[in-house]
Each structure stands twice: as structure tokens, then as C-alpha cells.
Amino acid sequence: MTISIHQPNFLPWIGYFYKIWASDIFVLHDHVEYTKHSFTKRVFIRKYPATCEQDYLIVPLRRHSDFALISDLKICHEQNWQQKQINKIYYVYHKAPFFNDYFPVLERSILSSSDLIYLAEFNRQLILDILSFLNIDRKIVLSSELPVRGFQADEYNAELVAYLGGDLYISGTGAKKYQFNATYADRGISLIYNELGDYLINNPPQYPIQFDVSLSILDALFYIGPEGILDIFKAYQDVSLEKIELDESLILA
């Protein structure tokens, strides 16, 4: 049983969706404090069509405590940000090969955010839309709805995985700063890292323009479509499995 966990980010990068694809259960970790410089309310897209310069898409939030949980963040509806985002996405990507296939659903979802209160709810809906485009059907749960509380950083994640019956946890590489293999091993869980970003930097996919791994999944969706994205996932998984087998053989030796 493979589990992965991440905050409910806004239209996140391609590696976020690889973790979901490679898992049996994905936890949207909304019961943690919001980090100001995270990608919970913002994401990179291209600033101009077919260029490498980056720009942000940002969801404005209502004033909140510095210690607010992600699940408590409220969208600020006092600006016409939805239409501005739609216009920016259209300007940057309207000539991309798969744009017309997926933009109408995305446009409706962004506009429908005017009926939503919480950022996590909005982000979850967009993530589900992208998963639908990619034909990825996985169980998605919210950490705020699970009876796991009172643990620090890596212990919290390990307890979530254990509660869900996981024996393999796919973690983001950012967690290497605070995470310990022993925390998971003590619970009978194997820990591996999602290094798709490094893989794609060294093995850029076939792409009609210059590829940038740090951009929103929208870039890949519009330029290479679901089949191209899934080909990336499968190619990386093959490499990742070979690495795991090699590591295990070295341990046994």
C-alpha cells in the first residue's frame, strides 16, 4: 500500500501529480500551518507565450493569523482575480496544441471559486479536474478529516501513513531537511523520495518549446497532453524502480 502526502497546492507542478499517480492513497495535508512562501496559493506559469520567463498565478486570501492552518484559509472575493487569471492563462497558452481540449473545464472551475469560501476546497477541485484529464483514479483524503493529531513534522506524516495502512511512503525531496528513515522504519514503512524534478532536468521530455520543470502542470497539459505526461511518469517510475532494486542489492551485499 503506497501513500503520498502533500499540502493542497494551487495548480501544482508535474511532480505533484506523479506522486498521486504512483500511490494508492494521496493525502491532502490541510491540517498544517500555512507557510507564506509555499505554493499553496500561487504557482509559476510562463509570463509570455513560448518564453522561459516566469510569472505567478496567485489566489488572494483574506487576512489570517501567521499560524493559520491551511484548512482555515479563506479566499478573498473582493477582487476580480478569477477573470484576470483566466485571461492570463488564455494569453500564454491559447496556441498550445492541447489548449482547447482542457481550458473550458479549467475556466469553469476558476469561475466557480466565487461560490467557495476556503482555499483548500478550491485547490482540491482543481487537482481533481487535472486528475480527471489524466484519467488518474486514486483515493484522495484530507488530513483534517483523519483522527491523527499531535505529532511533529516527520512523525505526523509517518502516523498518517501508518493509520492508512501504508507500507511505502513517497515523500517530496524538501522533507529531507527534517525527515528520518528510522521514523518510518520503526512503523514498518519504507521511505522513498520523489526525484522527478532532478530526473527531468537531466532527461528533458520531448516538448514543442523549452521545458521548465518548475511550472504548473498546466504547461505540460496544454503542450503535450495527458498521454505525454503519463509517458513521463512511466519513464521515471522505471528508473526509480531500478534505483530501489540497486539500493536493496547493495544493502543485502
Order of alpha helices (4+ residues) and beta strands (2+ residues): beta-alpha-beta-beta-beta-alpha-alpha-alpha-beta-alpha-beta-alpha-beta-alpha-alpha
